[in-house]
């Protein structure tokens, strides 16, 4: 096994290490992923008065049809310069998986700092 003796820098990527016991995620880990994604990555349900500002004219008919059928329309935003936010989301997801089933997941190095 090779052992890294110093930091490897690469401006286009960051590395991390995760340990998983077994070859697939447990039910608790999968549930943690779903909860995390729902809370942090799917936006919030848009209010009717907000939809007029959020929906492009070309999408109005589709959005109205979905809402009529009981669909929720969620809205969120991602900043253009969002590398730090993505790192934070990934770290949060990995921690949620580990907390859901610490017997089967270890966040070994998730700092992702160059």
C-alpha positions as CSV (number, residue, x, y, z in Angstrom):
1,X,0.0,0.0,0.0
2,X,1.3,3.5,-0.9
3,X,1.2,6.0,1.9
4,X,0.8,9.7,1.1
5,X,3.6,11.7,2.9
6,X,2.4,15.1,1.9
7,X,-0.6,16.9,0.4
8,X,-1.3,16.5,-3.2
9,X,-2.6,19.7,-4.7
10,X,-4.8,19.9,-7.8
11,X,-6.7,23.1,-8.4
12,X,-9.6,21.2,-10.2
13,X,-10.4,18.6,-7.6
14,X,-10.3,17.7,-3.9
15,X,-9.9,14.3,-2.4
16,X,-11.6,12.5,0.4
17,X,-11.6,9.0,2.1
18,X,-14.6,7.1,3.3
19,X,-14.7,3.6,4.8
20,X,-17.7,1.3,4.3
21,X,-18.1,-2.0,6.0
22,X,-19.7,-4.3,3.5
23,X,-20.4,-3.7,-0.1
24,X,-23.7,-1.8,0.0
25,X,-25.4,0.8,2.0
26,X,-27.6,-0.2,4.9
27,X,-31.2,0.8,5.1
28,X,-30.3,3.4,7.9
29,X,-27.7,4.9,5.6
30,X,-30.1,5.1,2.6
31,X,-32.7,6.7,4.8
32,X,-30.1,9.2,6.0
33,X,-29.2,10.1,2.4
34,X,-32.9,10.7,1.5
35,X,-33.5,12.9,4.5
36,X,-30.3,14.9,3.9
37,X,-31.1,15.4,0.2
38,X,-34.7,16.3,0.9
39,X,-33.7,18.9,3.5
40,X,-30.6,20.4,1.8
41,X,-30.7,19.8,-1.9
42,X,-34.3,19.9,-3.2
43,X,-35.3,23.5,-2.5
44,X,-38.5,24.6,-0.8
45,X,-42.0,24.4,-1.9
46,X,-42.7,27.6,-3.8
47,X,-45.7,29.7,-2.8
48,X,-48.3,30.6,-5.5
49,X,-47.4,34.3,-5.4
50,X,-43.7,33.4,-5.9
51,X,-44.3,31.1,-9.0
52,X,-45.2,34.1,-11.2
53,X,-41.6,35.3,-10.8
54,X,-39.9,31.9,-10.9
55,X,-41.6,30.2,-13.8
56,X,-40.6,31.0,-17.4
57,X,-43.6,31.7,-19.6
58,X,-42.7,28.6,-21.7
59,X,-43.1,26.5,-18.6
60,X,-46.4,28.0,-17.2
61,X,-48.7,25.4,-18.7
62,X,-46.7,22.5,-17.5
63,X,-46.4,23.9,-13.9
64,X,-50.1,24.7,-13.8
65,X,-51.0,21.2,-14.9
66,X,-48.7,19.7,-12.3
67,X,-50.1,21.8,-9.5
68,X,-53.6,21.0,-10.6
69,X,-52.7,17.3,-10.2
70,X,-51.4,17.9,-6.7
71,X,-47.7,18.3,-7.4
72,X,-45.5,20.5,-5.2
73,X,-43.2,22.8,-7.1
74,X,-40.0,23.4,-5.3
75,X,-37.5,26.2,-5.9
76,X,-34.0,26.8,-4.8
77,X,-30.8,28.4,-6.1
78,X,-27.2,27.6,-6.5
79,X,-24.7,30.4,-6.4
80,X,-22.3,30.6,-9.4
81,X,-19.3,30.5,-7.2
82,X,-20.4,27.6,-5.2
83,X,-17.4,25.2,-4.7
84,X,-17.5,25.8,-0.9
85,X,-21.2,25.1,-0.8
86,X,-20.8,21.8,-2.7
87,X,-18.0,20.7,-0.4
88,X,-20.2,21.6,2.6
89,X,-23.2,19.6,1.2
90,X,-21.0,16.6,0.5
91,X,-19.5,16.7,3.9
92,X,-22.9,17.0,5.5
93,X,-24.2,14.0,3.5
94,X,-21.2,11.9,4.5
95,X,-21.7,12.8,8.1
96,X,-25.4,12.0,7.9
97,X,-24.6,8.5,6.5
98,X,-22.0,7.9,9.2
99,X,-24.3,9.0,12.0
100,X,-27.1,6.9,10.7
101,X,-25.0,3.7,10.8
102,X,-21.6,4.3,12.4
103,X,-20.9,0.6,12.5
104,X,-20.8,0.5,8.7
105,X,-19.4,4.0,7.7
106,X,-16.3,6.0,8.7
107,X,-15.6,9.5,7.5
108,X,-11.8,9.1,7.3
109,X,-10.7,12.3,5.7
110,X,-13.5,14.6,4.4
111,X,-11.7,17.9,4.8
112,X,-11.2,18.3,1.1
113,X,-8.7,21.1,1.7
114,X,-5.9,21.4,-0.8
